[in-house]
Amino acid sequence: MSPRRPLLERAGLAAAAVLFAGMAAAAWSQGEVFLAAMAGIGALMTVWAAAGSLRQS
């Protein structure tokens, strides 16, 4: 098992996920479907990585 992530790193992951989600919403609202999909995938992958580290602790 890997050690638990520090609080600063977890906050950074949360901020990155929010930024990715915001970028996806903004791109979608402007009709940029591909960019919205890529940003949405980035948000999901960031949340997945964060959830994986929480589950291991």
N, C-alpha and C positions, 0 to 999 in steps of 0.2 A: 504494500500500500504506500502511496506517496503521501508526503506530509500535507497538512491542511494549508490552503493558500492564505497569505497574509490579508488583513482587512483592506489595505490599500490596493492590492491586486484585485480583490473581489469587487471593490468599488469601481476600479478601472474597467473591469469586464462589464459591469452593469452600465456604465457610461457609454462604452462602445456599442453595446446592444441597443441602447436608446438612440444613439446617433444613427446606427444602421437602419433602425425602424423608421426614424424620422426621414432619412434619405429615401427609403422605399415609399413612404407616403407622399412625399413631395414629388418624386419621379412619377408615381402613378397618377397624381392629380394633373400632371402636365402631359400625360399620354405616353410617357417613356416606359413602355412595358418591360423591355429587356433590362434596363437599369433598375427598375423597381423589383424585378424578380431577383437580380443579382444582390441587391441590397437586402432584400428580405431573406435570402439564403444566408447572407453574412450575419444577420441578426439571429437567425435560428441556430447557426453554428456556434455563435458566441454564447448564447443561452445554453446550448448543449454542453459546451466545455465547462461552463460555470456549474451547471447542475451535476455534471460528472464529478467535479472536484468536491462538491458538497456531499454527495452520496458516499464518497470514500472516507469522509472524516468521521 
